[in-house]
Amino acid sequence: MIAGNGSIDITATGGNGNYRFTWEKDGSFYSSSEDLSGLRPGNYKVTVTDTNTCPSAFESFTITEPDSLMASVVYQNNILCYGDKTGAVSVQVTGGIMAQVSAGMYDYFYKWTGPGGFTSSSRNLQNISAGHYQLTVTDNNGCNAVLDVDVLQPDDLVVTPQTTDISCFGSDNASVVLSVTGGVPPYVAQWSNMATGLAQYNLSAGQYTITVTDANSCQKTVQVTIVQADVFTIHPVVKQISCHGANDGSIKLHLEGGKAPVTLQWSDNSNSGTERNNIGPGTYSVTLTDGKGCVIQQTFVIVDPEPLVVGAAVTQAFDCSNPASGAIDLSVTGGTKPYSYSWTNGSTAEDIGDIQAGNYTVTVTDANGCTQTASFVIQRQSPMSGVSLYPNPASDYITVKCSLRVDHVSVFALTGEMLLSAENTGDRIDVSALPKGVYIVLLKTERGYCQQKMVKY
C-alpha cells in the first residue's frame, strides 16, 4: 500500500459565494484549501465561512487505508534429487483489497516468473524445478506485493569410478573405487555381483553395474568394464607312466601368449623347455616369467604304476564224482584299472570254474596296455582202481576194499532216500535188512566221495 494518496473533494453552496476553508486533522490545523489530496489516514474536519461571516458550515471526514498487502510462504518443498521437478510452493496473502474474480468469489491477482521463462497465474506452485521464483500479488486497488522464493536442490549426484586393471592374465586382482560427490550423504552402493560398498578389490574380468543411492534415495548408476590382461597361460598335457618301470611319462606345457622375453625354469634344472618326454616318476615344478613380470607356476606329479601282479586261489579237481571240479579265482593288483583277461581255454572272465585237470595260462592287460601272464596247474587224483564191493550182487553182507582210507559209508535207494549210514568200522557192511533191488553205495574217502552200484537179491 502506497501511503498518502487519500483525497477529499468538497463542494460548498449557499452564502455569498466567497468561501473560506479551514481544515483540521486530528484537532490540529491542516490546510486552507478547498479540496485535499495526498492524504494519510486520519480524521479531517473542515469549517466553511463566507465573507458575510454567516454562520459557518462544518463537516468531518475519515480517511482510512487497507492493511498492507503482504505475501508470505506457508509451505515450501525443495527438490530431493537433482534435476527433478518435485518442488512446490504455497503462499498466503493478507491485506490490500481483494478483487471480485468471479460471481461471489474474491481473490488477488497472481503473477509468477521463474527459471527458463517460467510463468504462472496460480496462487500456489507444484511440480516445479529448482531455481529463483518471483511472485507479484496485485489487489483490487492496483497495489502490489512482491515475494521472492528460492526452490533449492542438492548438487548433482556424481559417481566417478577409479579402476585398477588386472595385472597379469587370470590374476583376478582388479579393483574399483568409487568417488561420490553431490546428493546427500551417506551413500550406499549396490553392485551387480551382489557386493556392497564404495570399493571392491580382487575382481575378475567382466562388466560391473553399480547403483549408488544417497540419503534422499536418489540414485546414479554407472558401469565399469574390467578388461582381462593379455593372455599369458599354459595348457599342460600330462601323460603318466604307462607301465611300471617304463619311464615314458611326459609333460607338454603348450604356452600361449606372454610378453617377450619369456623365461622358463624347471625345478630339476632341466633345459628341456616347454616339453618333457620319457621322464620317470617324481615331482616336476615349472616357473615361467614374461616381460611384464607376470609369473606362471605349476607343479606336476608323474606317478609310476604299481607292478601288475597276478595271483590266484586254486581249487584242485579232487571231487571224486566230478572231474571238472577245479577253479581258479584270480587276484590282480597294481597297474591301472580296469583289467581285461585272456585265458588259454578261451575264457575272458576274471575267474574260471568247472574246469578239469590241466595247465591254464591267463594274460592280464590293464588300461594302459601293460600285460602280465600267469600259469596255473589244476590237479586231480589218480582213479581209485583199488575200490571194489563184493559180493555184488549180495544177500547179507558186502565187503569194501579201497586203496584210500574210507571214513563213512552210506547206502541210498535209487530214489535218493538214504537207507544205511555207518562209520567205516570194518570192511563188512550188513545189508541183510534191505529188500531186493538196486542201490547206490557212497563212500566218503580222504580225497572226496566215490560211489558204486550194488545189487541186493
PADO-264873 format. One record per residue (C-alpha): chain; residue number from 1; x, y, z. Coordinates in Angstrom, 2 decimals. Example, Ala and Ser with C-alpha at 12.3 -4.5 7.8 and 13.67 -1.06 7.14 Angstrom:
<recs>
- A, 1, 12.30, -4.50, 7.80
- A, 2, 13.67, -1.06, 7.14
</recs>
This chain:
<recs>
- A, 1, 0.00, 0.00, 0.00
- A, 2, 1.40, 3.41, -1.01
- A, 3, 0.71, 5.78, 1.93
- A, 4, -0.53, 9.42, 1.42
- A, 5, -2.79, 9.05, -1.60
- A, 6, -6.17, 9.72, 0.02
- A, 7, -8.25, 12.75, -1.06
- A, 8, -11.32, 14.76, -0.05
- A, 9, -13.17, 16.78, -2.71
- A, 10, -15.93, 19.02, -1.27
- A, 11, -18.49, 21.34, -2.80
- A, 12, -19.86, 24.37, -0.84
- A, 13, -23.16, 26.03, -1.73
- A, 14, -25.12, 28.91, -0.33
- A, 15, -23.90, 32.14, 1.31
- A, 16, -22.45, 34.91, -0.78
- A, 17, -20.20, 32.51, -2.62
- A, 18, -16.90, 33.74, -1.30
- A, 19, -15.86, 30.86, 0.92
- A, 20, -13.00, 30.36, 3.26
- A, 21, -11.95, 26.84, 4.20
- A, 22, -10.24, 25.77, 7.39
- A, 23, -9.13, 22.12, 7.66
- A, 24, -8.07, 20.36, 10.81
- A, 25, -6.56, 16.88, 11.12
- A, 26, -6.93, 15.12, 14.39
- A, 27, -7.71, 18.52, 16.07
- A, 28, -4.80, 20.44, 14.54
- A, 29, -4.85, 22.91, 11.65
- A, 30, -4.04, 21.14, 8.46
- A, 31, -4.95, 23.19, 5.34
- A, 32, -6.98, 26.13, 3.96
- A, 33, -7.56, 24.56, 0.55
- A, 34, -10.97, 23.64, -0.62
- A, 35, -10.01, 20.11, -1.65
- A, 36, -7.36, 17.87, -0.15
- A, 37, -5.19, 15.22, -1.77
- A, 38, -2.17, 13.17, -0.81
- A, 39, -3.83, 12.44, 2.49
- A, 40, -2.74, 9.94, 5.03
- A, 41, -5.19, 8.10, 7.24
- A, 42, -6.84, 10.19, 9.92
- A, 43, -9.87, 12.31, 10.92
- A, 44, -10.34, 15.52, 8.93
- A, 45, -12.73, 18.42, 9.78
- A, 46, -13.50, 21.38, 7.54
- A, 47, -15.05, 24.73, 8.53
- A, 48, -16.53, 26.80, 5.69
- A, 49, -17.35, 30.53, 6.15
- A, 50, -18.25, 33.28, 3.67
- A, 51, -17.33, 36.97, 3.70
- A, 52, -20.51, 37.93, 5.43
- A, 53, -19.46, 35.80, 8.36
- A, 54, -22.69, 33.95, 8.09
- A, 55, -22.81, 31.03, 10.42
- A, 56, -20.09, 28.59, 9.41
- A, 57, -20.70, 25.16, 7.96
- A, 58, -18.85, 22.15, 9.42
- A, 59, -18.20, 18.66, 8.09
- A, 60, -15.94, 15.78, 9.25
- A, 61, -14.32, 13.09, 7.13
- A, 62, -12.30, 9.99, 7.95
- A, 63, -9.57, 8.81, 5.62
- A, 64, -8.76, 5.11, 6.04
- A, 65, -6.27, 2.74, 4.38
- A, 66, -6.39, -1.04, 3.99
- A, 67, -3.88, -3.28, 5.76
- A, 68, -0.58, -3.58, 3.98
- A, 69, -0.68, -6.08, 1.10
- A, 70, 1.73, -8.86, 2.13
- A, 71, 2.60, -12.26, 0.66
- A, 72, 4.44, -14.97, 2.59
- A, 73, 5.39, -18.64, 2.09
- A, 74, 3.43, -21.08, 4.22
- A, 75, 4.84, -24.28, 2.67
- A, 76, 7.88, -24.98, 0.52
- A, 77, 9.01, -28.35, -0.78
- A, 78, 12.58, -28.31, -2.06
- A, 79, 13.91, -30.78, -4.64
- A, 80, 15.26, -34.05, -3.19
- A, 81, 17.08, -35.26, -6.27
- A, 82, 18.97, -33.02, -8.64
- A, 83, 17.05, -32.15, -11.80
- A, 84, 13.69, -33.49, -10.63
- A, 85, 10.54, -31.37, -10.89
- A, 86, 9.15, -32.14, -7.47
- A, 87, 9.25, -28.66, -5.92
- A, 88, 6.18, -26.92, -4.52
- A, 89, 5.39, -23.51, -3.00
- A, 90, 2.23, -22.47, -1.17
- A, 91, 1.71, -18.79, -0.25
- A, 92, -0.55, -16.75, 1.98
- A, 93, -1.64, -13.21, 1.09
- A, 94, -3.04, -10.70, 3.59
- A, 95, -4.05, -7.04, 3.45
- A, 96, -5.00, -4.97, 0.44
- A, 97, -8.40, -5.19, -1.16
- A, 98, -9.48, -8.34, -2.90
- A, 99, -11.00, -8.12, -6.33
- A, 100, -14.08, -9.95, -7.45
- A, 101, -12.67, -12.55, -9.80
- A, 102, -15.98, -14.26, -10.44
- A, 103, -19.51, -14.11, -9.14
- A, 104, -19.28, -14.19, -5.36
- A, 105, -15.57, -15.05, -5.46
- A, 106, -12.88, -12.62, -4.32
- A, 107, -9.15, -13.06, -4.59
- A, 108, -5.97, -11.30, -5.62
- A, 109, -4.19, -11.38, -8.95
- A, 110, -1.02, -13.51, -9.08
- A, 111, 1.90, -13.42, -11.48
- A, 112, 4.78, -15.84, -11.08
- A, 113, 8.03, -15.79, -13.03
- A, 114, 10.82, -18.32, -12.75
- A, 115, 13.77, -20.04, -14.43
- A, 116, 13.70, -20.82, -18.12
- A, 117, 10.88, -18.37, -18.87
- A, 118, 8.52, -19.97, -16.35
- A, 119, 5.24, -18.08, -15.74
- A, 120, 2.09, -18.91, -13.85
- A, 121, -1.04, -17.10, -12.63
- A, 122, -1.80, -19.71, -9.96
- A, 123, -1.57, -18.87, -6.31
- A, 124, 0.44, -21.98, -5.43
- A, 125, 3.02, -23.88, -7.49
- A, 126, 3.56, -27.63, -7.81
- A, 127, 5.91, -29.90, -9.76
- A, 128, 8.44, -27.16, -10.35
- A, 129, 12.16, -27.37, -10.83
- A, 130, 14.79, -25.73, -8.69
- A, 131, 15.53, -22.04, -9.12
- A, 132, 14.55, -18.48, -8.23
- A, 133, 10.85, -17.63, -8.44
- A, 134, 9.20, -14.19, -8.01
- A, 135, 5.53, -13.64, -7.22
- A, 136, 3.78, -10.33, -7.77
- A, 137, 0.40, -10.07, -5.99
- A, 138, -1.96, -7.28, -7.09
- A, 139, -5.13, -6.26, -5.25
- A, 140, -8.25, -4.51, -6.49
- A, 141, -6.66, -1.08, -5.91
- A, 142, -3.66, -1.97, -8.05
- A, 143, -1.44, -2.27, -5.01
- A, 144, 1.37, -4.81, -5.38
- A, 145, 3.30, -7.09, -3.07
- A, 146, 6.41, -8.90, -4.32
- A, 147, 7.64, -12.24, -2.91
- A, 148, 10.93, -13.91, -3.86
- A, 149, 11.28, -17.67, -3.36
- A, 150, 14.32, -19.85, -3.96
- A, 151, 13.50, -23.55, -4.52
- A, 152, 16.62, -25.49, -3.60
- A, 153, 18.08, -28.79, -4.74
- A, 154, 21.21, -30.75, -3.79
- A, 155, 24.15, -30.85, -6.13
- A, 156, 24.02, -33.47, -8.85
- A, 157, 24.94, -36.97, -7.60
- A, 158, 28.16, -37.75, -9.46
- A, 159, 29.80, -41.18, -9.29
- A, 160, 33.33, -41.44, -10.64
- A, 161, 34.90, -44.93, -10.72
- A, 162, 38.65, -45.25, -10.37
- A, 163, 39.78, -48.57, -11.81
- A, 164, 42.95, -50.61, -11.40
- A, 165, 43.34, -53.18, -14.17
- A, 166, 44.20, -56.86, -13.83
- A, 167, 47.96, -57.09, -13.58
- A, 168, 48.51, -60.49, -15.20
- A, 169, 46.32, -62.89, -17.12
- A, 170, 43.94, -64.73, -14.80
- A, 171, 45.15, -62.92, -11.67
- A, 172, 41.66, -61.55, -10.80
- A, 173, 43.21, -58.67, -8.86
- A, 174, 41.48, -55.65, -10.41
- A, 175, 39.90, -53.02, -8.16
- A, 176, 37.22, -50.34, -8.47
- A, 177, 36.98, -47.44, -6.01
- A, 178, 34.01, -45.08, -6.33
- A, 179, 34.37, -41.34, -5.76
- A, 180, 30.94, -39.87, -4.96
- A, 181, 30.04, -36.17, -4.78
- A, 182, 26.77, -34.27, -4.62
- A, 183, 23.48, -35.61, -3.40
- A, 184, 23.10, -36.04, 0.34
- A, 185, 25.47, -38.38, 2.24
- A, 186, 25.69, -41.10, 3.38
- A, 187, 25.87, -43.15, 0.21
- A, 188, 25.06, -46.82, -0.34
- A, 189, 26.43, -48.76, -3.32
- A, 190, 24.93, -51.98, -4.69
- A, 191, 26.94, -54.00, -7.25
- A, 192, 25.63, -56.32, -9.94
- A, 193, 27.70, -59.13, -8.41
- A, 194, 25.74, -58.63, -5.14
- A, 195, 28.64, -56.83, -3.48
- A, 196, 28.14, -53.63, -1.47
- A, 197, 30.31, -50.67, -0.53
- A, 198, 32.16, -47.95, -2.39
- A, 199, 35.19, -50.12, -3.18
- A, 200, 35.76, -53.67, -4.43
- A, 201, 39.06, -55.49, -4.79
- A, 202, 40.30, -58.73, -6.36
- A, 203, 37.84, -58.50, -9.23
- A, 204, 37.92, -60.70, -12.30
- A, 205, 37.39, -59.52, -15.86
- A, 206, 33.85, -58.56, -16.79
- A, 207, 31.26, -55.81, -16.68
- A, 208, 30.02, -54.47, -13.34
- A, 209, 26.94, -52.28, -12.84
- A, 210, 26.95, -50.18, -9.67
- A, 211, 23.98, -48.22, -8.33
- A, 212, 24.75, -45.54, -5.72
- A, 213, 21.88, -44.31, -3.53
- A, 214, 22.11, -41.22, -1.29
- A, 215, 20.22, -40.35, 1.89
- A, 216, 17.31, -38.95, -0.17
- A, 217, 17.02, -42.24, -2.11
- A, 218, 18.37, -40.51, -5.21
- A, 219, 20.26, -42.94, -7.44
- A, 220, 23.00, -42.84, -10.01
- A, 221, 24.11, -45.93, -11.96
- A, 222, 27.48, -46.44, -13.59
- A, 223, 29.01, -49.33, -15.49
- A, 224, 32.61, -50.41, -15.22
- A, 225, 34.32, -52.89, -17.54
- A, 226, 37.33, -54.79, -16.25
- A, 227, 39.43, -55.98, -19.16
- A, 228, 41.39, -59.21, -18.93
- A, 229, 45.14, -58.78, -19.13
- A, 230, 46.96, -60.00, -22.23
- A, 231, 46.98, -63.78, -22.45
- A, 232, 49.85, -65.49, -20.67
- A, 233, 48.97, -69.05, -19.78
- A, 234, 49.81, -72.70, -20.35
- A, 235, 47.60, -75.59, -21.40
- A, 236, 49.53, -78.51, -19.98
- A, 237, 49.02, -82.06, -21.20
- A, 238, 50.43, -84.65, -18.80
- A, 239, 50.94, -88.29, -19.75
- A, 240, 51.55, -90.61, -16.83
- A, 241, 53.94, -93.60, -16.98
- A, 242, 52.16, -96.41, -18.78
- A, 243, 53.66, -99.49, -17.12
- A, 244, 55.74, -99.97, -14.02
- A, 245, 59.32, -99.02, -14.71
- A, 246, 58.67, -97.80, -18.26
- A, 247, 59.74, -94.17, -17.57
- A, 248, 57.69, -92.98, -20.53
- A, 249, 55.86, -90.11, -18.83
- A, 250, 55.66, -86.68, -20.47
- A, 251, 54.69, -83.05, -19.78
- A, 252, 53.82, -80.69, -22.63
- A, 253, 53.13, -77.12, -21.45
- A, 254, 51.63, -75.58, -24.63
- A, 255, 52.48, -71.95, -23.82
- A, 256, 50.10, -69.24, -25.02
- A, 257, 50.85, -65.51, -25.08
- A, 258, 53.18, -63.66, -22.75
- A, 259, 55.14, -60.50, -23.40
- A, 260, 58.65, -61.17, -24.64
- A, 261, 61.06, -62.15, -23.32
- A, 262, 59.60, -65.21, -21.59
- A, 263, 61.89, -67.29, -19.38
- A, 264, 61.32, -70.86, -18.18
- A, 265, 62.86, -72.71, -15.22
- A, 266, 62.27, -76.34, -14.19
- A, 267, 62.75, -77.32, -10.55
- A, 268, 65.24, -80.07, -11.56
- A, 269, 67.23, -77.55, -13.64
- A, 270, 66.36, -79.31, -16.87
- A, 271, 66.88, -77.27, -20.02
- A, 272, 64.14, -79.16, -21.87
- A, 273, 61.92, -76.12, -22.39
- A, 274, 58.16, -76.47, -22.70
- A, 275, 58.21, -80.22, -23.40
- A, 276, 59.48, -83.06, -21.21
- A, 277, 59.44, -86.59, -22.63
- A, 278, 60.35, -90.08, -21.35
- A, 279, 60.53, -88.97, -17.74
- A, 280, 60.34, -91.17, -14.69
- A, 281, 58.26, -90.81, -11.54
- A, 282, 58.64, -87.66, -9.47
- A, 283, 57.50, -84.08, -8.88
- A, 284, 58.24, -81.52, -11.57
- A, 285, 57.68, -77.79, -10.99
- A, 286, 57.98, -75.12, -13.65
- A, 287, 58.16, -71.32, -13.41
- A, 288, 57.59, -69.08, -16.43
- A, 289, 58.11, -65.31, -16.29
- A, 290, 57.26, -62.87, -19.07
- A, 291, 58.50, -59.36, -19.85
- A, 292, 55.79, -57.76, -17.67
- A, 293, 56.94, -59.71, -14.65
- A, 294, 53.88, -61.97, -14.74
- A, 295, 54.63, -65.43, -13.36
- A, 296, 53.13, -68.86, -14.01
- A, 297, 53.99, -71.57, -11.52
- A, 298, 52.67, -75.10, -11.72
- A, 299, 53.64, -78.46, -10.29
- A, 300, 53.13, -81.83, -11.93
- A, 301, 53.38, -85.26, -10.33
- A, 302, 54.40, -88.18, -12.51
- A, 303, 53.39, -91.49, -10.94
- A, 304, 54.87, -94.93, -11.65
- A, 305, 52.05, -97.50, -11.52
- A, 306, 52.48, -100.36, -9.12
- A, 307, 53.71, -103.58, -10.76
- A, 308, 50.96, -105.63, -12.32
- A, 309, 50.80, -108.72, -10.06
- A, 310, 48.61, -111.73, -10.80
- A, 311, 47.82, -114.26, -8.07
- A, 312, 45.08, -116.80, -7.61
- A, 313, 43.31, -119.10, -5.20
- A, 314, 43.29, -122.51, -6.93
- A, 315, 40.74, -125.22, -6.24
- A, 316, 42.01, -128.61, -7.43
- A, 317, 39.66, -131.06, -9.23
- A, 318, 39.68, -133.61, -6.43
- A, 319, 35.93, -134.24, -6.38
- A, 320, 35.70, -137.99, -6.98
- A, 321, 32.34, -137.71, -8.71
- A, 322, 33.12, -134.56, -10.77
- A, 323, 36.31, -134.44, -12.78
- A, 324, 35.51, -130.79, -13.78
- A, 325, 35.51, -129.51, -10.19
- A, 326, 38.60, -127.31, -10.49
- A, 327, 38.52, -123.49, -10.23
- A, 328, 40.92, -120.53, -10.43
- A, 329, 39.96, -117.33, -8.57
- A, 330, 42.31, -114.55, -9.77
- A, 331, 43.61, -111.73, -7.61
- A, 332, 45.10, -108.83, -9.61
- A, 333, 46.82, -105.79, -8.11
- A, 334, 48.87, -102.90, -9.44
- A, 335, 48.83, -101.48, -12.94
- A, 336, 45.94, -99.26, -13.95
- A, 337, 42.35, -100.43, -13.76
- A, 338, 40.24, -101.68, -15.45
- A, 339, 41.79, -105.02, -16.37
- A, 340, 40.94, -107.42, -19.19
- A, 341, 41.64, -111.16, -19.22
- A, 342, 42.51, -113.78, -21.84
- A, 343, 42.73, -117.47, -20.84
- A, 344, 44.21, -120.24, -22.90
- A, 345, 40.87, -122.08, -22.64
- A, 346, 39.20, -119.15, -24.45
- A, 347, 37.59, -117.52, -21.43
- A, 348, 37.74, -113.72, -20.98
- A, 349, 36.35, -113.78, -17.46
- A, 350, 38.45, -112.87, -14.45
- A, 351, 37.83, -116.20, -12.74
- A, 352, 37.22, -119.60, -14.28
- A, 353, 35.48, -122.61, -12.72
- A, 354, 34.16, -126.09, -13.51
- A, 355, 37.46, -126.96, -15.14
- A, 356, 39.24, -130.28, -15.42
- A, 357, 42.81, -131.07, -14.59
- A, 358, 45.35, -129.37, -16.84
- A, 359, 47.50, -126.31, -17.41
- A, 360, 45.83, -122.88, -17.64
- A, 361, 47.54, -119.63, -18.57
- A, 362, 45.99, -116.14, -18.31
- A, 363, 47.20, -112.85, -19.76
- A, 364, 46.02, -109.80, -17.79
- A, 365, 46.03, -106.44, -19.61
- A, 366, 45.50, -103.16, -17.76
- A, 367, 44.04, -99.84, -19.02
- A, 368, 47.46, -98.74, -20.28
- A, 369, 48.04, -101.91, -22.27
- A, 370, 50.52, -103.33, -19.75
- A, 371, 50.39, -107.13, -19.57
- A, 372, 51.25, -109.85, -17.10
- A, 373, 51.00, -113.58, -17.68
- A, 374, 50.48, -116.29, -15.06
- A, 375, 50.11, -120.05, -15.37
- A, 376, 48.32, -122.46, -13.05
- A, 377, 48.03, -126.26, -12.86
- A, 378, 44.75, -127.98, -11.95
- A, 379, 45.42, -131.44, -10.50
- A, 380, 43.24, -134.49, -9.98
- A, 381, 43.94, -137.66, -8.06
- A, 382, 44.51, -140.90, -9.90
- A, 383, 41.44, -143.14, -10.43
- A, 384, 40.71, -145.22, -7.35
- A, 385, 41.35, -148.58, -9.03
- A, 386, 41.52, -150.31, -5.65
- A, 387, 37.83, -149.71, -4.82
- A, 388, 35.58, -152.75, -5.02
- A, 389, 32.38, -154.12, -3.50
- A, 390, 31.87, -157.87, -3.22
- A, 391, 29.97, -159.95, -3.42
- A, 392, 27.92, -157.88, -5.83
- A, 393, 25.09, -158.92, -6.10
- A, 394, 24.96, -159.55, -2.33
- A, 395, 22.45, -161.05, 0.06
- A, 396, 23.64, -160.38, 3.63
- A, 397, 26.98, -158.53, 3.68
- A, 398, 29.19, -156.60, 1.32
- A, 399, 32.90, -156.12, 1.68
- A, 400, 34.52, -152.73, 0.85
- A, 401, 38.04, -152.75, -0.48
- A, 402, 39.76, -149.39, -1.23
- A, 403, 43.35, -148.20, -1.52
- A, 404, 42.29, -144.94, 0.26
- A, 405, 41.02, -144.52, 3.77
- A, 406, 37.25, -144.76, 3.89
- A, 407, 35.69, -142.61, 6.59
- A, 408, 31.96, -143.15, 6.00
- A, 409, 29.65, -145.45, 4.05
- A, 410, 26.08, -144.61, 3.05
- A, 411, 23.58, -146.67, 1.10
- A, 412, 20.85, -144.89, -0.92
- A, 413, 17.80, -146.09, -2.77
- A, 414, 17.64, -145.04, -6.41
- A, 415, 15.01, -142.51, -5.28
- A, 416, 17.72, -140.74, -3.25
- A, 417, 16.48, -141.93, 0.15
- A, 418, 19.35, -142.83, 2.49
- A, 419, 18.73, -146.30, 3.93
- A, 420, 22.01, -147.07, 5.73
- A, 421, 24.71, -144.83, 7.21
- A, 422, 27.67, -146.02, 9.15
- A, 423, 31.19, -145.07, 10.07
- A, 424, 33.60, -147.47, 8.42
- A, 425, 34.49, -149.58, 11.41
- A, 426, 35.42, -152.52, 9.27
- A, 427, 35.36, -153.92, 5.79
- A, 428, 31.96, -155.69, 6.07
- A, 429, 28.65, -153.82, 5.78
- A, 430, 25.42, -155.56, 6.82
- A, 431, 22.79, -155.14, 4.09
- A, 432, 20.56, -158.06, 5.11
- A, 433, 17.72, -155.78, 6.13
- A, 434, 17.47, -154.27, 2.68
- A, 435, 14.85, -155.58, 0.31
- A, 436, 15.85, -156.89, -3.07
- A, 437, 16.78, -154.17, -5.55
- A, 438, 19.50, -151.87, -6.89
- A, 439, 21.23, -149.40, -4.53
- A, 440, 23.94, -146.75, -4.59
- A, 441, 26.82, -147.14, -2.14
- A, 442, 28.51, -143.77, -1.40
- A, 443, 31.99, -143.84, 0.07
- A, 444, 33.50, -140.78, 1.74
- A, 445, 37.27, -141.09, 1.34
- A, 446, 40.19, -138.95, 2.33
- A, 447, 40.12, -137.45, -1.17
- A, 448, 36.40, -136.97, -1.63
- A, 449, 33.38, -139.07, -2.49
- A, 450, 33.08, -142.16, -4.69
- A, 451, 30.02, -144.19, -5.47
- A, 452, 29.20, -147.60, -6.94
- A, 453, 26.07, -149.57, -7.67
- A, 454, 25.13, -152.60, -5.59
- A, 455, 22.52, -155.30, -6.35
- A, 456, 20.69, -156.96, -3.44
- A, 457, 18.96, -160.36, -4.03
</recs>
